[in-house]
Amino acid sequence: MKTLYIVVPCYNEEEVLPETSRRLRKKLETLMAAGKISGESRILFVNDGSKDKTWEIISALHAQCPLFCGV
C-alpha cells in the first residue's frame, strides 16, 4: 500500500489553517478507510516564517492528531 504525504506550504495562515486542516484530515481518513493509502500517510505543514500564530496552530494540531506534522 502506498504512503501519501500532503505537503502544505504555510505563511501567515492563522485564519484559515483550522478549516484547511479539518478538510485535509477528512480526505486523508477517507482514503485510508477505503484502503487506497497507508495508515502511515501524513499531512505535513511547512511553516515559512509566519509572523502570526501559524506555528502554534500546527503544533496544536500535531498534539491532537498524529496525522499532522510540521516543519
Secondary structure, 3 states (H helix, E strand, C coil): CCCCEEEEEECCCCCCHHHHHHHHHHHHHHHHHCCCCCCCCEEEEEECCCCCCHHHHHHHHHHHCCCEEEC
